[in-house]
Amino acid sequence: MTDSLQQFLLNKDYIKVKLKLAKTNHFEIKATINGVKGLFILDTGASSSCVGFDAIETFKLNAEDSKIKAAGAGDSNMETQISNKNIVKIGKWQDPKIVLVLFNLTHVNTALINHNSRPVDGIIGADILIKAKAIIDYEKRYLYLKK
């Protein structure tokens, strides 16, 4: 059945991207922001896609102060910045107008490292997944995005 799902989606102009299951049961995904490759957690529960403060220069982000407070697993009321008009590429899917929330990812990466997983550059959240009409094949570990 999954093979027919794959063929159906590919025929409907979706692209497929391999997902890697981390030891924490999070899916890891490689993505490019403004031409720079990084490692991200795929998080359907995160409303916004995020990048750590420490990666602002790496990903050539134009950071602006934000009044929004971030909340996530293990922490809340965190200071944030925002970066507009970023080119995000996942596989062959690309969007040149992605808004990214910037915040301190230390608590996320500390938890990942404590569970023998690799630290990440950020989180791909529901904003991008909705925009890309994403479909996740959990069994085969693929993410499908509409071209």
Secondary structure, 3 states (H helix, E strand, C coil): CHHHHHHHHHHCCEEEEECEECCCCCEEEEEEECCEEEEEEECCCCCCCEEEHHHCCCCCCCEEECCCCEEECCEEEECCEEEEEEEEEECCEEEEEEEEEEECCHHHHHHHHHCCCCCCCEEECHHHHHHCCCEEECCCCEEEEEC
